[in-house]
Amino acid sequence: MKIAILSNVTVDLLAGMLAKSAEVYLAAGFDTWQQEMIMPTSGLCESRPDSVAVLLHANAYADAWRAKEDGESIIDGWLEAIGSFSRRFPTTPVFVSSIDVCNLKCRYGSETRLDEYFENYLVERIEETRAKGYNVYLLPVKDVVAELGRRNFYSAKMWYYGAMPYSMKALAALNELIVRYANAAKGAKKKCLALDLDNTLWGGVVGEDGADALIFADVKEGARYKDAQRLIKKMKEQGVLLAILSKNNPEDVEQAFNRPDMVLKRDDFVAEAINWEPKCENVKRMAKTLNLGLDSFVFLDDNPAEREQMKAECPEVATVDFPTDTSALPETIAKIYDDYFFALDVTSEDVQKTAMYRAEKQRKVERESAVSVESFLQRLEMTMEVHLMKEDELKRVTQLVNKTNQFNVTTQRYGEEEIQRLGASDRSDVVVVHMADKYGDQGLVAVIILRYDEKNATIDSFLMSCRVMGREAEMEIMATVKKFLQKKGIALLRAIYRKTAKNAPVAELFEKFGFELTESSDTEKRYRINVDALPNKTNVFKEVVVQL
């Protein structure tokens, strides 16, 4: 992972810290960050980092914050430089720090204070830039200032001696923040939080104390557990899967969840193992059922013996230390999210992820009872909708394009702005596919990007979510593409397969469709086919709605 760090102050020490986690590009010269972003031949542009962190220190512009026009002009200039870079590198996320305007002292009581105005103005400009499709995010440095306090965050001595305003505590916190955002941009996160119940989600032991006597309330001691559950519920609503690992009687647990004040409900969890077996064995079975690796799990349990056994038997699972003082439980939950589940964006598919996984468990039960694959697929009563990308689908399409690895023939990555251009151009189309069945809606699961050259077309990208692999969806999609291209008068279709470490499942995809191999190397294969020779409609889908 390569991170570029740009700033209007000295950040050499911070760059040294970041170098322990990633390869770091640090611009030469002092306060040259805007030139680095604007000039196409700059070291930043030539280094092609995976992400860019722009760390802005407001006090370096001490005179700018006395008048609205001056401060707005400074901030507008920042965003122009950032926009220039983002247009050139649309897939590279740029994390722009919030600012802390605190240089003005000796104020009289009724003096007009513009610090919060400028802080909010920068946030609004970043949000406007992102809304236009630029890959730009707010890096919440002001939150770190608030958590540490200004006396601990800043160092006057370091500022006056070396133009570096941050204390060592601040540098450590900024390092952690930047790495978290950079990892999220690379898709490095866990998927499932596996939770104990007694003295973890509530105070007390439900099998001994009874559901009514559990410590769980809006005030005093019980509030720590309720606040923790509120945070876990929010995590679930942002796409984190939840699971139960509890040594308990199922009947007792049911009574606890039936309490009207319980924030989390049973249907918030995608899997549960409520029995007296070792939790390490339960999580192994759970991983197999959910089709997840053990390294996708984070485990939280108040019992140190359970944590040690999990570490010993399932070292791939991230086992979290439980706080000795349970008043820190909400803080621990928040840190779990930051360390393991933090995401830059949340799509509608992320919001529905728990329901999708619960539905997938039902499909597996039906698959095991089916006499054949075709019979199983027909019993699913699958439906498909195929249409050109709509404006409100741009974010999900970008997410799929940049994070799908297994079913992805070229693994070509694009930013929002580029995908938007491809969808609007008369020389290309972005075709999207939605799927559903009797157990639920899988949402937007596949994307095909087609490029045109007179009477010929090329499949620039063909990718599909792994959750619908093995259902003949690719055959139905290609049959739909056939009719679409015929209607456009396209006679010849070309395709490319580029080998990656993860896309072996589609290594022979175009052979399956009947394409002719025209060129081949160790890393790439090129194909062509007459459009009329493409596959026809399958018989496994109950309904296919085409709006092309």
N, C-alpha and C positions, 0 to 999 in steps of 0.2 A: 504494500500500500504506500502510495506517494502522496504526501500532504504538502501543499505550499502554504507558507505563513507570510502574510503581508501586513504591514503596520505603518503608522505614522510616528512610531516611537521605537526605541531599541528593544528587540525581542530575542536576542541571541541566546540568553539563558533558557527561554521557553523553547526555542528551536532545539536546543540540546536535550531537553526533556522529551520532546516529541520524537526525537531520533531513536529513543529506546523502543518505540512502538511502530515506527514507520520510517521510510525514506523521506527526508525533508528537503524542500527547496526553500531557501531563504534569499530574498532579493538583496543584491549588493547595493550599498549606498544607503543614506538615511532619508526616510520619507519619500521613497521613489515608487511607492506602491501604485499610484494612479498611472504613471508612465508605463509600469510593468503590464498593467491591464489593457492599456490603450494600444501600445505598440505591438504589431504582429510579429516582430522579430525579437521581442524581449526574451529574457531568460525564462520568465514564467511560461510564455507561450511555447517556447521550444522544449521545456521540461515536461509538458503535458501531464500535470498531476492528476490524481484520482479525485481530489477535492481541494478547495482553496478556502483558507480561513483568513478573513480580513479583520484584524484587531484594531479598533479605533479608540484613541484616547482623546476625549473631548478637551481636556485642559491644555493640550498642545496648541489649541486655537483659542487662547484666552480672550482675545478681543472680539471674537466672532459672535459671542453669545449675548452681547449687550443690546442688539437690535434684531428684530425678526428678519429683516431683509438680508442682513449679513449672514446670520446662521442658516437660513434657508438656502442661500446661495452656496455655502460650503457643502451642505448635505446634498443638494441637487448635483453638484460637481462629483461627489462620491458615487452617486447612483449612475451618472452618465458613464463613468469609467468602468463600473461594474457591469453595466449593460453592454458596453463595448466588448468586454471579454466574453460575456455569456452568449452574445450573438455568434461569436467566432467558435466557441466551444459549448454547444448547447447541452451536452451530456455531462458536463463537469459541474457538480454542485458548488456553489459559492456560499459560505457561511459568513454573514456580515454581523459583527458584534453590535449589540445595543450600546448606547453611550451613557455615561454618568457625568452630567454637567454640574460640577461642584467647585469650580475655581473661584467663584465670586464670594468675597468675604466683606466684612465691615458694612453690612446692609443696615439701613434704617428700617424701622418697623413697617412702614407702609410702602416700601419699595416694591415695584413690580418685579415678580420673579418669573423668568422665562425658561428656567432649566427644564421643568417638566414639559413645557411646550416643545422644545427642541428634541427632547428624548422621544416624545410621542410622534413628532413629525418624521423622524428617521424611521420609526417602526411603520408608520403609514406608507412611506415611500417604498420600503422593502416589500410590504404587502402588495402595493400597486404593481411593483415590478414582477413579483411572483404571479399575480393575477393575469399578467400579459403573457405568461408562458415561460418566463425565464426561470432557470434552475437556481434560484436565489432563496436562501432561508435566513431567518433571524437567528443569530447566535446569542442566547440570553445572558450576556455578561453582567448586565445590571442585576439579574437575580443572584449571581455569585457575590456581587458587591453587597447586596442586602443581607445575604446569609452570613458573610464574614464580618460585615461592618467596615466602614471606610477606614477606621483606624488600623484594622488588620489587613485590609486589602492593599492600601497604598503605602509606599515608602518615600518620604520626602528626600531622604538622603540619597537613595538610588536615582531619584528623578533629577536632583540638582547636580549630582556628580556624573551621571551617565545617561541621562535622557531615557531612563527605564523606570517607570512610575510604580511598578508592582513589587509587592513584598514576596518573599519566598512562599508563603501560604497561598497568596493569590496565584503565583505561577503554577503551583501544584494543582490548584482548582481549575485554572484555565487549561492546563494540559489535559486533565481528565475530561473536561467539557468538549474540547476539540476532538479528542480521540473518540469519544462517544458519538459525536455527529459524523465523523469520518467513517467509523465502523457501520453506522446505520446506512450511510450512502452505499456501502459495499454489500449491504444485505446481511451483515453478520449479526444474527440475533437468534435467540432460542424461540421455541414455539409453545411450550406447555409448562404451566406452573402446577406442580403436584403438591397438594396441601394435606397436612394432618388436620384433625378437627379439634379434639379436646385440648384446651389451653393453647390453641393456635388460632382457630377462627372464633372461639369463644372461651371464656374462662370457666374452669371446672370440667368434670368428667361426666358426660351425659348418662352413662350407664350406672353411675353411682349416685349422682346428685339429682338426676331427673331433669327434663327439658326446662321446666319452669324455674328451677333454681340456678340455671346457668348465669354466669356473670356476663351480661350483655345489655347495654343501656345507652341512653343519650348523654348521661352525665356520670361523673366520677369514674370509678375503676372500670365499669363496663363500657365506657365510651371509647377506650383504646381499641377494644375488639370491634366495635361498630365502625369506628373510623377506618380501621384496617380493612374491614369488609367493603366499605365504600370505595376504597382505592382499588381493591381487587376487582370489584364490579366494573369500575371504570376501565381497568386493564382489559377485562373480557370484552367490553364494548368497543375497544380499539383493536381487537383481533387476537388477543392472547387467549390460548386455550387453557381451561382449568380442569384439573382432575383431583379426585379424592383418594388419598392413601391413609386409611384409618383402621386401627385395630379396635373394632367395636361390633356391637350387634346392629344389623341394619334397621331393626324396629326402633331402637333407641335414637339412631341418627335421624330417622324419618320424623320422629316427634320433635327433635330439635329444629329441623328445617321447616316444620309446620308452624313454628312460632310466628305470629303476624309481624313482629318487629325485626325478624331476621332479614338482613339485606340480600344476602346470597340465597338463591333457591336451587333445588336439585337440577333444574333444567339449565342452569348456568354452567354445568360441568359436562364435558364431553365424555368422560369416563370416570368410573369409580371402582375402587377395590376396598370394600368394607368387610373385613374378615380378620382372622387371627394368623394368617400366614405372613412370612417375612416380607417386608415392604419392597425389598430389592427384587424378589421374585415377582411380586405384583406389578412393579413398574416395567419389568421385562415383557410380561404378557400384555400390558397396556400399550407399550411401544409397538408391539407386533400388531395389535388390533387396530391402532390408529395409523399404522404404516409410517411411523416416525422412528428416527434413530434415537438411541438413548441420549445422545449428545444434544437432543432438542429439548430435554427436560431440565427444569430447575425444581429442587426439592426443599420444602420448608417444613420443619418439625421441631417442636419444643424439646423433644427427648434426645439428649446427646447420644445415647446408645443407638437409637435409630439412625441418627446422622452418621455416626462412625461406621455402622454396618453398611449403609448406602455407599459411603466413600470407598469402603473396602471391596464390596461386591459389584458395585456399578460406578467405577471411577469416571465414566463418561458423563454421568449426571452431575450437574452443578449443584452441590449441596451447600446451602446457605447457613451461616451461623445465626442462631436464634438469639435475640437480645436477652441479657440477664435481667434487665429491667424492662418489663413488658410495656411500660409507658413509651418506650422507643419502638414499639411494634409498627405503628403507622409509618414512621421514618424508615424502618427496615424494609417495609413493602415498597415504599417509594424508591428506595435505592435498588431493590431488585428490578424494578421496571427500568430504571436508568441504566443499570449494568447489563441487563440481559434481553430486554424486550423493546427498548426505545426505537421508535420509527420516525422517519421524517414526514411521512404522509399516512393517512388512514383513508382507505377507499370504502365504498359501499360493500364490496366483497369482504373486506376485513371485518366490518361490523357484523356481517352474517356468518362469520367463520364457524362459530360454535354450532349454529343450526346446521351448517353444511356437514360438519364432522359427525354430528348425531345422525343425520340422514345417511351418511356413508356407512355407519355401523349397521343400519337396517338393510342397506343394499348387500352387504357382505353376508348377512343371514340368508337373504334370498338367493344369492349366488351359490351358496353351499347346498341349497335344496334343489337347484335347477338341474335338469337332465343334460343340458348342453349350453354352450356359451350363447348361441343364437336364441335359445329359449329364454335364457336369463335376460338378455338384452331386450327382447320383445316384452317380457313381463314387467320391465322397468317403465314401460309406456313413455319412452323418451320423446322429447320435443326439441326442435332446434329452430332458432331464428337467425337469419343471416341478412346483414344490411351494411351499407357504408357507414363508417364511423360518424357518430353524432358528437356535437360539441361537448355535451356533458360526459362523454365517454373518454375524453382525451387523457385524463389522469390515469384511469385504469389501463388504457392501452399502453401508455408510457411505462407503467409499472410492469406489465407483462413483458413488454419488449426488452426491458432492462434487467429483469430478474428471472426469466424463464431460461433454463439451461438444458433440460433433458430432451424435451420435444421442441427443438429449435434448430432449423436446418442450416442457418448461417450465423446465428448468435450476433447479428448486427444490432448495435445499440444506437438509439436515437433519443434526443431530448424532446420535450413537449413542443417546442417551437418547430422543430424539424418535422415531427409527425403531423403537426397541424398543416404545414406547407405541403406535405405529401398528400394529405387528404383533400386539400383545396386545389391542387394542380390538375390540369387536364392531361398531364402525362403520367399520372399515377393515381392509384386508388388504395385506400385503407379499408379493407373488408373485415368486419368483426362478427363473431359468432357467440350467441347466447345459447345455453342449454339448460334444460330442466327435466325432471321426471316425476313420478308419483310421490317420491319422498322429499322433493324440494327443488329449489332453484339453485343451479350452480353459478348463475350469473354469466358475465362476459369471460369466456374461457379460451378463445382462440382469436388470432389475428393473422391475416394474410396481407402483405403489402405487394402490390403489383405495379410494375413500371412498364410503359408502353413506348414502342418505337415503330411507327407506322402500323403495319399489320401484324407485328410481333409483340409478345409480352414476355416479361421476365418476373419470376417469383423472387422478389428482393428478400422477403422474410416470410416464413411460415412457422408459427409457434403456437403451442397449445398447453394449457395447464395440465400438470400431471394428474390432477384429480379426475380427469375424464379420459385418460389414456386407457386403451383396451376396450373401447366401446364402439369401434368402427366409425367414430366421429370424423376422422380424417378422410375416409372414403366418401362419406356424405358431403363433407365440405368441398372436396375436389369435384364431385358431381355437380354441385351448385356453381362452382367456379367455371366449369365447362360451359354451362348454359349462359352464364354472365358474359364470358368471352365470345361465345358464338353470337350473342346479341350485339356485341360491339364490333363484330366483323373481324376478330382476331383469328388468324389461321395457325400460327405457330407459338408454342409456349416453351420458354427456356427455364431452367432451374439450376441451382447450385447447392451442393452440400459441402460445408466447411467443417472439418473434423475438429472437435474440442475434447477436453477431458471428460465431459459429461453428456454429450449428445449422441452416444452410441445407439440409443433407441430409434433414431431416425436415419441411421447409416444406410439402410436399404429402402428407405421410404419411397423414393422416386422409382426404383425398380418395381415396387409393389403397385404403383400407379401405371406402370407400363412405359415409362420414359426410356428413351434410347441414350445410353452413355456415350458422350462425344469426347470427353477429355478426362484424364484421371491422374492423380498424383498421391503422395502419401497423406496430404492434408486437405485435398479438394477434389471434388468430382463435379463435372458439368454435364447437363442433360438437355434433351429437347424432345418434344412430342407434338404431333399434329393435334390441335384442340379437339377435333372430332373423335380422336382415339382415347380421350380421357375416360375414366370410369363413369358408369351411370349410377343412378340412385340406388341405394341399398334398400333392404326391406326390414330393417330393425328399428327404424324410427316411426313412432306413431304419427307425428306431424312435423313437417318442415315448412316454415314460413320464410319466404324469400322476398326481400324488398331491395332489389338491385336494379 
